[in-house]
Amino acid sequence: MIKSKSTLARRFPDELARFRSYVMLTLYLQRARIIEPKVYVNASDDPEDSEVLSVACEAGVDFVITLDNKDIISLGDPKTKEIIIEDEEGNEVCRFKILTPGEFLAELKNMGLL
């Protein structure tokens, strides 16, 4: 939360914009839940990215939204943006899309949600 507050202050120097963003972050955190994955997904060289993927798989998400172009976005299929996680036997464990915020908004528009 501390890192998020400092990020908001840096990205939104205008106090009103920062307040709105802080309110949205607070509302989000009120609905958040802690996920402890039962299975570790080792799909990235970056342990933090692997942890994000593990939590996403455990939570059964449809999307992971990130600006991490270097690592995590590159794991998804370039055309479909999907990543499919399989177990040792090759059985699909989970599948979700890895999108940038802009791609996510476009996806929501395509789904008729915006």
N, CA, C and O atoms as a GROMACS GRO file, in nm:
protein
  456
    1MET      N    1   0.083  -0.119   0.000
    1MET     CA    2   0.000   0.000   0.000
    1MET      C    3   0.087   0.125   0.000
    1MET      O    4   0.052   0.223  -0.065
    2ILE      N    5   0.199   0.124   0.071
    2ILE     CA    6   0.286   0.241   0.077
    2ILE      C    7   0.342   0.271  -0.062
    2ILE      O    8   0.345   0.386  -0.104
    3LYS      N    9   0.388   0.167  -0.131
    3LYS     CA   10   0.440   0.186  -0.266
    3LYS      C   11   0.331   0.243  -0.356
    3LYS      O   12   0.358   0.330  -0.439
    4SER      N   13   0.209   0.195  -0.342
    4SER     CA   14   0.099   0.244  -0.424
    4SER      C   15   0.071   0.391  -0.397
    4SER      O   16   0.045   0.467  -0.490
    5LYS      N   17   0.076   0.433  -0.271
    5LYS     CA   18   0.052   0.573  -0.238
    5LYS      C   19   0.159   0.662  -0.300
    5LYS      O   20   0.127   0.767  -0.355
    6SER      N   21   0.285   0.621  -0.291
    6SER     CA   22   0.392   0.703  -0.349
    6SER      C   23   0.382   0.705  -0.500
    6SER      O   24   0.413   0.807  -0.563
    7THR      N   25   0.341   0.595  -0.560
    7THR     CA   26   0.321   0.591  -0.704
    7THR      C   27   0.210   0.686  -0.745
    7THR      O   28   0.223   0.758  -0.844
    8LEU      N   29   0.101   0.688  -0.670
    8LEU     CA   30  -0.009   0.780  -0.698
    8LEU      C   31   0.037   0.925  -0.688
    8LEU      O   32   0.003   1.007  -0.773
    9ALA      N   33   0.114   0.956  -0.586
    9ALA     CA   34   0.161   1.094  -0.568
    9ALA      C   35   0.249   1.136  -0.684
    9ALA      O   36   0.243   1.251  -0.728
   10ARG      N   37   0.331   1.045  -0.733
   10ARG     CA   38   0.420   1.077  -0.844
   10ARG      C   39   0.344   1.090  -0.976
   10ARG      O   40   0.370   1.181  -1.054
   11ARG      N   41   0.250   1.000  -1.000
   11ARG     CA   42   0.178   1.000  -1.127
   11ARG      C   43   0.067   1.104  -1.133
   11ARG      O   44   0.030   1.149  -1.241
   12PHE      N   45   0.015   1.142  -1.017
   12PHE     CA   46  -0.095   1.238  -1.012
   12PHE      C   47  -0.058   1.352  -0.917
   12PHE      O   48  -0.105   1.355  -0.803
   13PRO      N   49   0.025   1.447  -0.964
   13PRO     CA   50   0.066   1.556  -0.874
   13PRO      C   51  -0.050   1.647  -0.835
   13PRO      O   52  -0.045   1.712  -0.731
   14ASP      N   53  -0.154   1.653  -0.918
   14ASP     CA   54  -0.272   1.730  -0.885
   14ASP      C   55  -0.345   1.661  -0.770
   14ASP      O   56  -0.375   1.542  -0.778
   15GLU      N   57  -0.374   1.735  -0.664
   15GLU     CA   58  -0.432   1.674  -0.544
   15GLU      C   59  -0.566   1.608  -0.569
   15GLU      O   60  -0.592   1.500  -0.516
   16LEU      N   61  -0.653   1.670  -0.648
   16LEU     CA   62  -0.785   1.612  -0.674
   16LEU      C   63  -0.772   1.481  -0.752
   16LEU      O   64  -0.839   1.383  -0.720
   17ALA      N   65  -0.686   1.480  -0.852
   17ALA     CA   66  -0.665   1.356  -0.928
   17ALA      C   67  -0.607   1.248  -0.838
   17ALA      O   68  -0.646   1.131  -0.848
   18ARG      N   69  -0.514   1.286  -0.750
   18ARG     CA   70  -0.454   1.189  -0.659
   18ARG      C   71  -0.560   1.136  -0.562
   18ARG      O   72  -0.562   1.017  -0.532
   19PHE      N   73  -0.649   1.224  -0.514
   19PHE     CA   74  -0.754   1.181  -0.422
   19PHE      C   75  -0.846   1.081  -0.490
   19PHE      O   76  -0.880   0.978  -0.431
   20ARG      N   77  -0.888   1.110  -0.612
   20ARG     CA   78  -0.975   1.017  -0.686
   20ARG      C   79  -0.908   0.882  -0.703
   20ARG      O   80  -0.970   0.777  -0.684
   21SER      N   81  -0.781   0.885  -0.739
   21SER     CA   82  -0.707   0.760  -0.758
   21SER      C   83  -0.694   0.684  -0.626
   21SER      O   84  -0.705   0.562  -0.622
   22TYR      N   85  -0.669   0.760  -0.518
   22TYR     CA   86  -0.657   0.697  -0.386
   22TYR      C   87  -0.789   0.632  -0.345
   22TYR      O   88  -0.790   0.522  -0.291
   23VAL      N   89  -0.901   0.700  -0.372
   23VAL     CA   90  -1.033   0.643  -0.340
   23VAL      C   91  -1.054   0.515  -0.418
   23VAL      O   92  -1.102   0.415  -0.364
   24MET      N   93  -1.020   0.516  -0.547
   24MET     CA   94  -1.037   0.395  -0.628
   24MET      C   95  -0.950   0.282  -0.576
   24MET      O   96  -0.994   0.167  -0.568
   25LEU      N   97  -0.824   0.314  -0.539
   25LEU     CA   98  -0.735   0.212  -0.485
   25LEU      C   99  -0.790   0.157  -0.354
   25LEU      O  100  -0.786   0.036  -0.331
   26THR      N  101  -0.842   0.244  -0.268
   26THR     CA  102  -0.899   0.201  -0.141
   26THR      C  103  -1.020   0.110  -0.162
   26THR      O  104  -1.033   0.008  -0.095
   27LEU      N  105  -1.108   0.147  -0.254
   27LEU     CA  106  -1.224   0.063  -0.285
   27LEU      C  107  -1.180  -0.073  -0.338
   27LEU      O  108  -1.237  -0.176  -0.302
   28TYR      N  109  -1.079  -0.072  -0.421
   28TYR     CA  110  -1.026  -0.197  -0.476
   28TYR      C  111  -0.972  -0.286  -0.364
   28TYR      O  112  -1.000  -0.406  -0.358
   29LEU      N  113  -0.893  -0.225  -0.274
   29LEU     CA  114  -0.833  -0.303  -0.166
   29LEU      C  115  -0.937  -0.359  -0.070
   29LEU      O  116  -0.914  -0.463  -0.008
   30GLN      N  117  -1.051  -0.292  -0.056
   30GLN     CA  118  -1.157  -0.342   0.030
   30GLN      C  119  -1.217  -0.471  -0.027
   30GLN      O  120  -1.267  -0.555   0.049
   31ARG      N  121  -1.212  -0.487  -0.157
   31ARG     CA  122  -1.269  -0.606  -0.221
   31ARG      C  123  -1.163  -0.713  -0.247
   31ARG      O  124  -1.196  -0.826  -0.284
   32ALA      N  125  -1.038  -0.678  -0.227
   32ALA     CA  126  -0.928  -0.771  -0.256
   32ALA      C  127  -0.928  -0.886  -0.156
   32ALA      O  128  -0.975  -0.872  -0.043
   33ARG      N  129  -0.874  -0.998  -0.199
   33ARG     CA  130  -0.856  -1.111  -0.107
   33ARG      C  131  -0.718  -1.170  -0.129
   33ARG      O  132  -0.662  -1.162  -0.239
   34ILE      N  133  -0.664  -1.229  -0.026
   34ILE     CA  134  -0.531  -1.288  -0.034
   34ILE      C  135  -0.543  -1.428  -0.092
   34ILE      O  136  -0.622  -1.510  -0.046
   35ILE      N  137  -0.462  -1.454  -0.194
   35ILE     CA  138  -0.460  -1.585  -0.259
   35ILE      C  139  -0.325  -1.648  -0.233
   35ILE      O  140  -0.221  -1.589  -0.262
   36GLU      N  141  -0.326  -1.767  -0.178
   36GLU     CA  142  -0.202  -1.842  -0.160
   36GLU      C  143  -0.207  -1.962  -0.252
   36GLU      O  144  -0.279  -2.058  -0.225
   37PRO      N  145  -0.132  -1.958  -0.361
   37PRO     CA  146  -0.139  -2.065  -0.461
   37PRO      C  147  -0.091  -2.199  -0.407
   37PRO      O  148   0.005  -2.207  -0.330
   38LYS      N  149  -0.162  -2.303  -0.449
   38LYS     CA  150  -0.124  -2.439  -0.410
   38LYS      C  151  -0.014  -2.492  -0.502
   38LYS      O  152   0.065  -2.579  -0.463
   39VAL      N  153  -0.010  -2.439  -0.624
   39VAL     CA  154   0.089  -2.482  -0.723
   39VAL      C  155   0.169  -2.361  -0.767
   39VAL      O  156   0.112  -2.255  -0.794
   40TYR      N  157   0.301  -2.376  -0.775
   40TYR     CA  158   0.388  -2.268  -0.820
   40TYR      C  159   0.406  -2.280  -0.971
   40TYR      O  160   0.449  -2.384  -1.021
   41VAL      N  161   0.375  -2.173  -1.042
   41VAL     CA  162   0.391  -2.169  -1.188
   41VAL      C  163   0.530  -2.114  -1.217
   41VAL      O  164   0.559  -1.998  -1.185
   42ASN      N  165   0.614  -2.194  -1.277
   42ASN     CA  166   0.750  -2.152  -1.309
   42ASN      C  167   0.761  -2.125  -1.458
   42ASN      O  168   0.828  -2.198  -1.531
   43ALA      N  169   0.695  -2.018  -1.503
   43ALA     CA  170   0.692  -1.986  -1.646
   43ALA      C  171   0.781  -1.868  -1.682
   43ALA      O  172   0.793  -1.834  -1.799
   44SER      N  173   0.842  -1.806  -1.584
   44SER     CA  174   0.923  -1.686  -1.609
   44SER      C  175   1.056  -1.697  -1.536
   44SER      O  176   1.067  -1.765  -1.434
   45ASP      N  177   1.157  -1.629  -1.590
   45ASP     CA  178   1.286  -1.622  -1.523
   45ASP      C  179   1.280  -1.532  -1.400
   45ASP      O  180   1.363  -1.542  -1.310
   46ASP      N  181   1.181  -1.444  -1.398
   46ASP     CA  182   1.163  -1.352  -1.286
   46ASP      C  183   1.072  -1.416  -1.182
   46ASP      O  184   0.956  -1.443  -1.211
   47PRO      N  185   1.123  -1.442  -1.060
   47PRO     CA  186   1.041  -1.507  -0.957
   47PRO      C  187   0.915  -1.430  -0.922
   47PRO      O  188   0.813  -1.490  -0.889
   48GLU      N  189   0.919  -1.296  -0.928
   48GLU     CA  190   0.799  -1.216  -0.899
   48GLU      C  191   0.693  -1.239  -1.005
   48GLU      O  192   0.574  -1.247  -0.973
   49ASP      N  193   0.734  -1.249  -1.131
   49ASP     CA  194   0.638  -1.277  -1.238
   49ASP      C  195   0.579  -1.416  -1.222
   49ASP      O  196   0.459  -1.435  -1.243
   50SER      N  197   0.662  -1.512  -1.185
   50SER     CA  198   0.611  -1.648  -1.162
   50SER      C  199   0.511  -1.650  -1.048
   50SER      O  200   0.412  -1.724  -1.053
   51GLU      N  201   0.535  -1.568  -0.946
   51GLU     CA  202   0.441  -1.559  -0.834
   51GLU      C  203   0.308  -1.499  -0.880
   51GLU      O  204   0.201  -1.547  -0.842
   52VAL      N  205   0.314  -1.394  -0.962
   52VAL     CA  206   0.192  -1.333  -1.016
   52VAL      C  207   0.114  -1.436  -1.097
   52VAL      O  208  -0.008  -1.447  -1.083
   53LEU      N  209   0.183  -1.512  -1.181
   53LEU     CA  210   0.118  -1.614  -1.263
   53LEU      C  211   0.058  -1.724  -1.176
   53LEU      O  212  -0.050  -1.774  -1.206
   54SER      N  213   0.127  -1.762  -1.070
   54SER     CA  214   0.077  -1.864  -0.978
   54SER      C  215  -0.053  -1.819  -0.912
   54SER      O  216  -0.149  -1.896  -0.903
   55VAL      N  217  -0.055  -1.695  -0.865
   55VAL     CA  218  -0.174  -1.640  -0.800
   55VAL      C  219  -0.288  -1.628  -0.902
   55VAL      O  220  -0.402  -1.661  -0.871
   56ALA      N  221  -0.256  -1.581  -1.022
   56ALA     CA  222  -0.359  -1.566  -1.126
   56ALA      C  223  -0.421  -1.702  -1.159
   56ALA      O  224  -0.542  -1.712  -1.176
   57CYS      N  225  -0.338  -1.803  -1.168
   57CYS     CA  226  -0.387  -1.938  -1.198
   57CYS      C  227  -0.476  -1.990  -1.085
   57CYS      O  228  -0.584  -2.044  -1.110
   58GLU      N  229  -0.430  -1.974  -0.963
   58GLU     CA  230  -0.507  -2.020  -0.846
   58GLU      C  231  -0.641  -1.947  -0.836
   58GLU      O  232  -0.742  -2.007  -0.799
   59ALA      N  233  -0.641  -1.817  -0.867
   59ALA     CA  234  -0.763  -1.737  -0.855
   59ALA      C  235  -0.859  -1.761  -0.971
   59ALA      O  236  -0.976  -1.724  -0.964
   60GLY      N  237  -0.810  -1.822  -1.078
   60GLY     CA  238  -0.897  -1.848  -1.192
   60GLY      C  239  -0.933  -1.722  -1.269
   60GLY      O  240  -1.046  -1.708  -1.316
   61VAL      N  241  -0.838  -1.630  -1.281
   61VAL     CA  242  -0.866  -1.503  -1.349
   61VAL      C  243  -0.881  -1.522  -1.500
   61VAL      O  244  -0.835  -1.621  -1.556
   62ASP      N  245  -0.945  -1.427  -1.562
   62ASP     CA  246  -0.955  -1.424  -1.708
   62ASP      C  247  -0.845  -1.337  -1.768
   62ASP      O  248  -0.802  -1.359  -1.881
   63PHE      N  249  -0.799  -1.238  -1.690
   63PHE     CA  250  -0.700  -1.143  -1.740
   63PHE      C  251  -0.597  -1.111  -1.633
   63PHE      O  252  -0.629  -1.107  -1.514
   64VAL      N  253  -0.474  -1.088  -1.677
   64VAL     CA  254  -0.371  -1.025  -1.596
   64VAL      C  255  -0.338  -0.896  -1.669
   64VAL      O  256  -0.302  -0.898  -1.786
   65ILE      N  257  -0.349  -0.783  -1.599
   65ILE     CA  258  -0.326  -0.652  -1.659
   65ILE      C  259  -0.192  -0.601  -1.609
   65ILE      O  260  -0.169  -0.593  -1.488
   66THR      N  261  -0.102  -0.566  -1.702
   66THR     CA  262   0.032  -0.524  -1.663
   66THR      C  263   0.094  -0.435  -1.770
   66THR      O  264   0.051  -0.435  -1.886
   67LEU      N  265   0.193  -0.359  -1.729
   67LEU     CA  266   0.275  -0.283  -1.823
   67LEU      C  267   0.415  -0.343  -1.833
   67LEU      O  268   0.504  -0.283  -1.893
   68ASP      N  269   0.435  -0.459  -1.775
   68ASP     CA  270   0.565  -0.527  -1.775
   68ASP      C  271   0.591  -0.588  -1.912
   68ASP      O  272   0.582  -0.710  -1.930
   69ASN      N  273   0.624  -0.503  -2.009
   69ASN     CA  274   0.647  -0.550  -2.147
   69ASN      C  275   0.767  -0.642  -2.159
   69ASN      O  276   0.770  -0.731  -2.244
   70LYS      N  277   0.866  -0.622  -2.074
   70LYS     CA  278   0.990  -0.698  -2.085
   70LYS      C  279   0.969  -0.846  -2.053
   70LYS      O  280   1.019  -0.933  -2.125
   71ASP      N  281   0.897  -0.874  -1.948
   71ASP     CA  282   0.888  -1.012  -1.902
   71ASP      C  283   0.750  -1.073  -1.921
   71ASP      O  284   0.729  -1.159  -2.007
   72ILE      N  285   0.657  -1.029  -1.840
   72ILE     CA  286   0.531  -1.102  -1.827
   72ILE      C  287   0.445  -1.097  -1.953
   72ILE      O  288   0.383  -1.197  -1.989
   73ILE      N  289   0.439  -0.982  -2.020
   73ILE     CA  290   0.358  -0.973  -2.142
   73ILE      C  291   0.414  -1.065  -2.250
   73ILE      O  292   0.339  -1.123  -2.328
   74SER      N  293   0.546  -1.077  -2.255
   74SER     CA  294   0.609  -1.160  -2.358
   74SER      C  295   0.578  -1.309  -2.341
   74SER      O  296   0.602  -1.388  -2.433
   75LEU      N  297   0.525  -1.348  -2.227
   75LEU     CA  298   0.490  -1.489  -2.205
   75LEU      C  299   0.362  -1.530  -2.277
   75LEU      O  300   0.343  -1.647  -2.308
   76GLY      N  301   0.276  -1.432  -2.304
   76GLY     CA  302   0.150  -1.462  -2.373
   76GLY      C  303   0.172  -1.482  -2.522
   76GLY      O  304   0.270  -1.432  -2.578
   77ASP      N  305   0.081  -1.553  -2.586
   77ASP     CA  306   0.085  -1.571  -2.731
   77ASP      C  307   0.073  -1.433  -2.797
   77ASP      O  308  -0.018  -1.358  -2.762
   78PRO      N  309   0.161  -1.399  -2.891
   78PRO     CA  310   0.157  -1.265  -2.950
   78PRO      C  311   0.024  -1.231  -3.018
   78PRO      O  312  -0.017  -1.115  -3.020
   79LYS      N  313  -0.044  -1.331  -3.073
   79LYS     CA  314  -0.169  -1.305  -3.144
   79LYS      C  315  -0.289  -1.304  -3.050
   79LYS      O  316  -0.368  -1.210  -3.051
   80THR      N  317  -0.304  -1.408  -2.968
   80THR     CA  318  -0.422  -1.420  -2.882
   80THR      C  319  -0.403  -1.357  -2.745
   80THR      O  320  -0.500  -1.331  -2.674
   81LYS      N  321  -0.277  -1.330  -2.707
   81LYS     CA  322  -0.241  -1.274  -2.576
   81LYS      C  323  -0.264  -1.375  -2.462
   81LYS      O  324  -0.252  -1.339  -2.345
   82GLU      N  325  -0.298  -1.499  -2.497
   82GLU     CA  326  -0.325  -1.600  -2.394
   82GLU      C  327  -0.198  -1.670  -2.349
   82GLU      O  328  -0.103  -1.688  -2.426
   83ILE      N  329  -0.200  -1.710  -2.224
   83ILE     CA  330  -0.099  -1.800  -2.172
   83ILE      C  331  -0.174  -1.922  -2.118
   83ILE      O  332  -0.275  -1.908  -2.050
   84ILE      N  333  -0.122  -2.039  -2.149
   84ILE     CA  334  -0.183  -2.163  -2.103
   84ILE      C  335  -0.082  -2.230  -2.011
   84ILE      O  336   0.031  -2.259  -2.051
   85ILE      N  337  -0.123  -2.255  -1.888
   85ILE     CA  338  -0.038  -2.320  -1.789
   85ILE      C  339  -0.075  -2.468  -1.786
   85ILE      O  340  -0.192  -2.503  -1.771
   86GLU      N  341   0.027  -2.553  -1.800
   86GLU     CA  342   0.005  -2.698  -1.798
   86GLU      C  343   0.082  -2.761  -1.683
   86GLU      O  344   0.182  -2.707  -1.637
   87ASP      N  345   0.033  -2.877  -1.638
   87ASP     CA  346   0.105  -2.952  -1.536
   87ASP      C  347   0.214  -3.036  -1.602
   87ASP      O  348   0.235  -3.027  -1.723
   88GLU      N  349   0.282  -3.118  -1.523
   88GLU     CA  350   0.393  -3.199  -1.574
   88GLU      C  351   0.350  -3.297  -1.682
   88GLU      O  352   0.431  -3.333  -1.768
   89GLU      N  353   0.224  -3.340  -1.680
   89GLU     CA  354   0.174  -3.436  -1.779
   89GLU      C  355   0.120  -3.366  -1.904
   89GLU      O  356   0.076  -3.434  -1.997
   90GLY      N  357   0.125  -3.234  -1.908
   90GLY     CA  358   0.075  -3.161  -2.024
   90GLY      C  359  -0.073  -3.129  -2.018
   90GLY      O  360  -0.130  -3.084  -2.118
   91ASN      N  361  -0.136  -3.152  -1.904
   91ASN     CA  362  -0.278  -3.118  -1.888
   91ASN      C  363  -0.293  -2.969  -1.857
   91ASN      O  364  -0.217  -2.914  -1.777
   92GLU      N  365  -0.390  -2.905  -1.920
   92GLU     CA  366  -0.413  -2.764  -1.894
   92GLU      C  367  -0.462  -2.742  -1.752
   92GLU      O  368  -0.559  -2.804  -1.708
   93VAL      N  369  -0.393  -2.654  -1.681
   93VAL     CA  370  -0.430  -2.619  -1.544
   93VAL      C  371  -0.512  -2.490  -1.544
   93VAL      O  372  -0.612  -2.480  -1.473
   94CYS      N  373  -0.469  -2.394  -1.622
   94CYS     CA  374  -0.542  -2.268  -1.634
   94CYS      C  375  -0.500  -2.196  -1.761
   94CYS      O  376  -0.399  -2.228  -1.823
   95ARG      N  377  -0.582  -2.098  -1.796
   95ARG     CA  378  -0.555  -2.016  -1.915
   95ARG      C  379  -0.612  -1.878  -1.890
   95ARG      O  380  -0.722  -1.864  -1.836
   96PHE      N  381  -0.538  -1.777  -1.928
   96PHE     CA  382  -0.584  -1.639  -1.916
   96PHE      C  383  -0.507  -1.552  -2.013
   96PHE      O  384  -0.405  -1.594  -2.069
   97LYS      N  385  -0.557  -1.431  -2.034
   97LYS     CA  386  -0.491  -1.336  -2.123
   97LYS      C  387  -0.404  -1.241  -2.040
   97LYS      O  388  -0.440  -1.200  -1.930
   98ILE      N  389  -0.288  -1.208  -2.096
   98ILE     CA  390  -0.200  -1.108  -2.036
   98ILE      C  391  -0.207  -0.985  -2.125
   98ILE      O  392  -0.164  -0.988  -2.241
   99LEU      N  393  -0.262  -0.876  -2.071
   99LEU     CA  394  -0.290  -0.756  -2.149
   99LEU      C  395  -0.231  -0.631  -2.085
   99LEU      O  396  -0.210  -0.625  -1.964
  100THR      N  397  -0.206  -0.531  -2.169
  100THR     CA  398  -0.174  -0.398  -2.117
  100THR      C  399  -0.307  -0.333  -2.077
  100THR      O  400  -0.413  -0.382  -2.116
  101PRO      N  401  -0.304  -0.225  -2.000
  101PRO     CA  402  -0.430  -0.158  -1.965
  101PRO      C  403  -0.510  -0.116  -2.088
  101PRO      O  404  -0.632  -0.130  -2.089
  102GLY      N  405  -0.442  -0.067  -2.192
  102GLY     CA  406  -0.512  -0.027  -2.314
  102GLY      C  407  -0.578  -0.145  -2.383
  102GLY      O  408  -0.692  -0.134  -2.430
  103GLU      N  409  -0.508  -0.258  -2.390
  103GLU     CA  410  -0.565  -0.378  -2.450
  103GLU      C  411  -0.684  -0.429  -2.370
  103GLU      O  412  -0.782  -0.478  -2.426
  104PHE      N  413  -0.674  -0.416  -2.237
  104PHE     CA  414  -0.784  -0.459  -2.151
  104PHE      C  415  -0.909  -0.374  -2.175
  104PHE      O  416  -1.019  -0.427  -2.183
  105LEU      N  417  -0.890  -0.243  -2.187
  105LEU     CA  418  -1.005  -0.155  -2.215
  105LEU      C  419  -1.067  -0.190  -2.350
  105LEU      O  420  -1.189  -0.192  -2.364
  106ALA      N  421  -0.983  -0.218  -2.450
  106ALA     CA  422  -1.035  -0.258  -2.582
  106ALA      C  423  -1.111  -0.390  -2.571
  106ALA      O  424  -1.215  -0.407  -2.635
  107GLU      N  425  -1.061  -0.482  -2.491
  107GLU     CA  426  -1.128  -0.611  -2.469
  107GLU      C  427  -1.265  -0.590  -2.405
  107GLU      O  428  -1.364  -0.652  -2.445
  108LEU      N  429  -1.271  -0.502  -2.305
  108LEU     CA  430  -1.398  -0.471  -2.240
  108LEU      C  431  -1.497  -0.410  -2.338
  108LEU      O  432  -1.616  -0.440  -2.334
  109LYS      N  433  -1.448  -0.323  -2.426
  109LYS     CA  434  -1.535  -0.263  -2.529
  109LYS      C  435  -1.587  -0.371  -2.623
  109LYS      O  436  -1.705  -0.372  -2.657
  110ASN      N  437  -1.498  -0.463  -2.664
  110ASN     CA  438  -1.540  -0.573  -2.752
  110ASN      C  439  -1.644  -0.662  -2.686
  110ASN      O  440  -1.730  -0.719  -2.754
  111MET      N  441  -1.637  -0.673  -2.554
  111MET     CA  442  -1.732  -0.755  -2.480
  111MET      C  443  -1.862  -0.678  -2.451
  111MET      O  444  -1.956  -0.734  -2.395
  112GLY      N  445  -1.866  -0.551  -2.489
  112GLY     CA  446  -1.984  -0.469  -2.464
  112GLY      C  447  -1.996  -0.422  -2.321
  112GLY      O  448  -2.105  -0.385  -2.276
  113LEU      N  449  -1.886  -0.422  -2.248
  113LEU     CA  450  -1.890  -0.381  -2.108
  113LEU      C  451  -1.852  -0.235  -2.088
  113LEU      O  452  -1.862  -0.182  -1.977
  114LEU      N  453  -1.808  -0.170  -2.194
  114LEU     CA  454  -1.776  -0.026  -2.187
  114LEU      C  455  -1.845   0.048  -2.298
  114LEU      O  456  -1.831   0.170  -2.310
   0.00000   0.00000   0.00000
